[in-house]
Amino acid sequence: MIKTTYMMTKDVLLLLKDAEKQTGWTMIDLIIAVMRYAMRFHSKYEREHGRIEYQKRLDADGMPRV
């Protein structure tokens, strides 16, 4: 299993808000749907694009990554 985190930027949050309006789904339901899709097709993605490397939450100076 690959350990990973995802830190949402303001741009992603704005896109999710737009998607909420367009689909009528809540932001959390959209995120869950994307995560389920990613879990279902992770083997295909890994074959075609390789593994995603774990990125630490803090940079070298101890500041949160943006």
DSSP file (Angstrom, degrees, kcal/mol; ACC not computed):
  #  RESIDUE AA STRUCTURE BP1 BP2  ACC     N-H-->O    O-->H-N    N-H-->O    O-->H-N    TCO  KAPPA ALPHA  PHI   PSI    X-CA   Y-CA   Z-CA
    1    1 A M              0   0    0      0, 0.0     2,-0.5     0, 0.0     0, 0.0   0.000 360.0 360.0 360.0 141.0    0.0    0.0    0.0
    2    2 A I        -     0   0    0     51,-0.0     2,-0.3     2,-0.0    51,-0.0  -0.836 360.0-137.0 -96.7 125.0    1.2    3.5   -0.8
    3    3 A K        +     0   0    0     -2,-0.5     2,-0.3    51,-0.0     0, 0.0  -0.636  38.6 160.6 -75.8 134.4    1.0    6.1    1.9
    4    4 A T        -     0   0    0     -2,-0.3     2,-0.3    50,-0.1    50,-0.1  -0.994  26.7-165.5-152.5 158.4   -0.3    9.3    0.6
    5    5 A T        -     0   0    0     -2,-0.3     2,-0.4    50,-0.1    50,-0.2  -0.934  10.4-150.9-135.7 161.9   -1.9   12.6    1.5
    6    6 A Y        -     0   0    0     -2,-0.3     2,-0.7     2,-0.0    -2,-0.0  -0.964   3.2-161.6-138.2 121.0   -3.6   15.3   -0.5
    7    7 A M        -     0   0    0     -2,-0.4     2,-0.3     0, 0.0    -2,-0.0  -0.902  20.5-136.4-104.0 117.8   -3.6   18.9    0.5
    8    8 A M        -     0   0    0     -2,-0.7     2,-0.2     4,-0.1    -2,-0.0  -0.524  13.4-147.2 -77.1 134.2   -6.3   20.8   -1.3
    9    9 A T     >  -     0   0    0     -2,-0.3     4,-2.0     1,-0.1     5,-0.2  -0.469  30.8-104.2 -88.7 168.7   -5.4   24.2   -2.7
   10   10 A K  H  > S+     0   0    0      1,-0.2     4,-2.4     2,-0.2     5,-0.2   0.863 121.7  58.5 -60.6 -35.8   -7.9   27.1   -2.9
   11   11 A D  H  > S+     0   0    0      1,-0.2     4,-2.2     2,-0.2    -1,-0.2   0.909 105.5  47.9 -61.4 -42.5   -8.2   26.4   -6.7
   12   12 A V  H  > S+     0   0    0      2,-0.2     4,-2.5     1,-0.2    -1,-0.2   0.910 110.5  51.6 -65.8 -41.8   -9.4   22.8   -6.1
   13   13 A L  H  X S+     0   0    0     -4,-2.0     4,-2.2     1,-0.2    -2,-0.2   0.898 109.8  49.8 -61.7 -39.8  -11.9   24.0   -3.5
   14   14 A L  H  X S+     0   0    0     -4,-2.4     4,-2.1     2,-0.2    -1,-0.2   0.903 110.4  50.0 -65.3 -40.6  -13.3   26.5   -6.0
   15   15 A L  H  X S+     0   0    0     -4,-2.2     4,-2.4     2,-0.2    -2,-0.2   0.894 110.1  51.0 -63.3 -39.6  -13.6   23.9   -8.6
   16   16 A L  H  X S+     0   0    0     -4,-2.5     4,-2.3     2,-0.2    -2,-0.2   0.896 108.0  52.2 -65.1 -39.6  -15.4   21.6   -6.2
   17   17 A K  H  X S+     0   0    0     -4,-2.2     4,-1.7     2,-0.2    -2,-0.2   0.908 110.8  47.9 -62.4 -41.4  -17.8   24.4   -5.3
   18   18 A D  H  X S+     0   0    0     -4,-2.1     4,-2.2     1,-0.2    -2,-0.2   0.914 110.6  51.5 -63.2 -42.5  -18.5   24.9   -9.1
   19   19 A A  H  X S+     0   0    0     -4,-2.4     4,-2.7     1,-0.2     6,-0.4   0.865 105.3  56.6 -63.7 -36.3  -19.0   21.1   -9.4
   20   20 A E  H  X S+     0   0    0     -4,-2.3     4,-2.6     1,-0.2    -1,-0.2   0.935 109.5  45.6 -57.9 -46.8  -21.5   21.2   -6.5
   21   21 A K  H  < S+     0   0    0     -4,-1.7    -2,-0.2     1,-0.2    -1,-0.2   0.894 116.3  45.4 -64.5 -40.4  -23.6   23.7   -8.4
   22   22 A Q  H  < S+     0   0    0     -4,-2.2    -2,-0.2     1,-0.2    -1,-0.2   0.854 125.6  28.3 -73.5 -35.6  -23.4   21.9  -11.7
   23   23 A T  H  < S-     0   0    0     -4,-2.7    -2,-0.2     2,-0.2    -3,-0.2   0.725  91.7-129.8-100.5 -24.3  -24.1   18.4  -10.3
   24   24 A G     <  +     0   0    0     -4,-2.6     2,-0.2    -5,-0.4    -4,-0.1   0.482  68.1 127.1  82.3   1.2  -26.2   19.0   -7.2
   25   25 A W        -     0   0    0     -6,-0.4    -1,-0.3    -5,-0.2    -2,-0.2  -0.603  64.7-111.2 -87.6 152.5  -23.9   16.7   -5.3
   26   26 A T     >  -     0   0    0     -2,-0.2     4,-2.2     1,-0.1     5,-0.2  -0.435  28.5-110.3 -77.0 160.0  -22.2   17.8   -2.1
   27   27 A M  H  > S+     0   0    0      1,-0.2     4,-2.4     2,-0.2     5,-0.2   0.906 119.3  50.8 -57.1 -43.9  -18.5   18.4   -2.0
   28   28 A I  H  > S+     0   0    0      1,-0.2     4,-2.5     2,-0.2    -1,-0.2   0.881 108.4  51.9 -65.2 -37.3  -17.9   15.4    0.2
   29   29 A D  H  > S+     0   0    0      2,-0.2     4,-2.3     1,-0.2    -1,-0.2   0.886 109.6  50.1 -65.5 -37.7  -19.9   13.2   -2.2
   30   30 A L  H  X S+     0   0    0     -4,-2.2     4,-2.2     2,-0.2    -2,-0.2   0.924 111.4  48.1 -64.1 -44.2  -17.9   14.4   -5.1
   31   31 A I  H  X S+     0   0    0     -4,-2.4     4,-2.6     1,-0.2    -2,-0.2   0.917 111.6  50.1 -63.1 -43.3  -14.6   13.6   -3.3
   32   32 A I  H  X S+     0   0    0     -4,-2.5     4,-2.7     1,-0.2    -1,-0.2   0.915 109.6  51.4 -61.7 -42.7  -15.9   10.2   -2.3
   33   33 A A  H  X S+     0   0    0     -4,-2.3     4,-2.2     1,-0.2    -1,-0.2   0.909 111.4  47.3 -61.8 -42.3  -16.8    9.4   -5.9
   34   34 A V  H  X S+     0   0    0     -4,-2.2     4,-2.7     2,-0.2    -1,-0.2   0.913 112.1  49.6 -65.5 -42.4  -13.4   10.4   -7.1
   35   35 A M  H  X S+     0   0    0     -4,-2.6     4,-2.5     2,-0.2    -2,-0.2   0.906 110.7  49.8 -64.8 -40.8  -11.6    8.4   -4.4
   36   36 A R  H  X S+     0   0    0     -4,-2.7     4,-2.4     2,-0.2    -1,-0.2   0.919 111.7  49.0 -62.1 -42.6  -13.8    5.3   -5.3
   37   37 A Y  H  X S+     0   0    0     -4,-2.2     4,-2.0     1,-0.2    -2,-0.2   0.936 111.4  49.3 -60.9 -46.7  -12.9    5.8   -9.0
   38   38 A A  H  < S+     0   0    0     -4,-2.7     4,-0.3     1,-0.2    -2,-0.2   0.893 112.0  48.3 -61.2 -40.6   -9.2    6.1   -8.1
   39   39 A M  H >< S+     0   0    0     -4,-2.5     3,-0.7     1,-0.2     4,-0.3   0.891 111.0  51.1 -67.0 -38.5   -9.3    2.9   -6.0
   40   40 A R  H 3< S+     0   0    0     -4,-2.4     3,-0.2     1,-0.2    -2,-0.2   0.866 122.3  30.0 -67.2 -36.1  -11.1    1.0   -8.7
   41   41 A F  T 3X S+     0   0    0     -4,-2.0     4,-2.2    -5,-0.2    -1,-0.2   0.116  82.2 114.0-113.2  20.7   -8.7    1.9  -11.4
   42   42 A H  H <> S+     0   0    0     -3,-0.7     4,-2.8    -4,-0.3     5,-0.2   0.862  75.9  54.7 -63.7 -34.9   -5.4    2.3   -9.4
   43   43 A S  H  > S+     0   0    0     -4,-0.3     4,-2.3    -3,-0.2    -1,-0.2   0.921 109.4  47.3 -64.2 -43.1   -3.7   -0.7  -11.1
   44   44 A K  H  > S+     0   0    0      2,-0.2     4,-2.3     1,-0.2     5,-0.2   0.926 113.9  47.5 -63.2 -45.2   -4.4    0.7  -14.6
   45   45 A Y  H  X>S+     0   0    0     -4,-2.2     4,-3.2     1,-0.2     5,-0.6   0.922 111.4  50.8 -62.0 -44.1   -3.1    4.1  -13.5
   46   46 A E  H  X5S+     0   0    0     -4,-2.8     4,-1.6     1,-0.2    -1,-0.2   0.898 111.1  48.6 -63.0 -40.4    0.0    2.6  -11.9
   47   47 A R  H  <5S+     0   0    0     -4,-2.3    -1,-0.2    -5,-0.2    -2,-0.2   0.917 120.1  36.6 -63.4 -43.7    0.8    0.6  -15.0
   48   48 A E  H  <5S+     0   0    0     -4,-2.3    -2,-0.2    -5,-0.2    -1,-0.2   0.828 135.8  16.5 -82.3 -32.5    0.4    3.6  -17.3
   49   49 A H  H  <5S-     0   0    0     -4,-3.2    -3,-0.2    -5,-0.2    -2,-0.2   0.549  99.3-123.6-120.8 -11.5    1.9    6.4  -15.2
   50   50 A G     << -     0   0    0     -4,-1.6    -1,-0.2    -5,-0.6    -2,-0.1  -0.169  47.7 -40.9  87.6 173.0    3.8    4.8  -12.4
   51   51 A R        -     0   0    0      1,-0.1     2,-0.5    -5,-0.1    -5,-0.0  -0.378  55.7-119.6 -73.4 150.9    3.5    5.2   -8.6
   52   52 A I        -     0   0    0     -2,-0.1     2,-0.2     1,-0.0    -1,-0.1  -0.809  31.3-126.0 -90.9 128.2    2.8    8.5   -7.1
   53   53 A E        -     0   0    0     -2,-0.5     2,-0.2     1,-0.1   -51,-0.0  -0.497  23.3-108.4 -78.3 140.4    5.6    9.5   -4.7
   54   54 A Y        -     0   0    0     -2,-0.2     2,-0.5   -50,-0.1   -50,-0.1  -0.470  33.3-156.9 -65.9 132.2    4.7   10.4   -1.1
   55   55 A Q        -     0   0    0     -2,-0.2   -50,-0.1   -50,-0.2    -1,-0.0  -0.952  15.8-122.2-114.8 131.8    5.2   14.1   -0.5
   56   56 A K        -     0   0    0     -2,-0.5     9,-0.1     1,-0.1   -51,-0.0  -0.345  14.5-129.7 -68.8 151.6    5.8   15.4    3.0
   57   57 A R  S    S+     0   0    0      7,-0.1     8,-2.8     2,-0.0     2,-0.3   0.757  91.0  54.6 -72.7 -24.9    3.3   18.0    4.3
   58   58 A L  B    S-A   64   0A   0      6,-0.3    -2,-0.1     1,-0.1     2,-0.0  -0.854  78.8-133.5-113.3 146.6    6.1   20.4    5.4
   59   59 A D    >   -     0   0    0      4,-3.2     3,-2.0    -2,-0.3    -1,-0.1  -0.152  46.3 -79.8 -83.2-172.8    8.9   21.8    3.3
   60   60 A A  T 3  S+     0   0    0      1,-0.3    -1,-0.1     2,-0.1    -2,-0.0   0.770 132.0  52.6 -61.6 -26.5   12.6   21.9    4.3
   61   61 A D  T 3  S-     0   0    0      2,-0.1    -1,-0.3     3,-0.0    -3,-0.0   0.405 120.9-106.1 -89.5   2.3   11.9   25.0    6.4
   62   62 A G  S <  S+     0   0    0     -3,-2.0    -2,-0.1     1,-0.3     3,-0.0   0.614  77.4 134.6  84.5  11.6    9.1   23.4    8.3
   63   63 A M        -     0   0    0      1,-0.1    -4,-3.2     0, 0.0    -1,-0.3  -0.711  64.5 -98.8 -94.3 145.6    6.4   25.3    6.5
   64   64 A P  B     -A   58   0A   0      0, 0.0    -6,-0.3     0, 0.0     2,-0.2  -0.349  40.7-115.2 -60.8 139.3    3.2   23.7    5.1
   65   65 A R              0   0    0     -8,-2.8    -7,-0.0     1,-0.1    -8,-0.0  -0.495 360.0 360.0 -73.9 146.1    3.5   22.9    1.4
   66   66 A V              0   0    0     -2,-0.2    -1,-0.1   -57,-0.0    -9,-0.0   0.390 360.0 360.0-100.0 360.0    1.0   24.8   -0.8
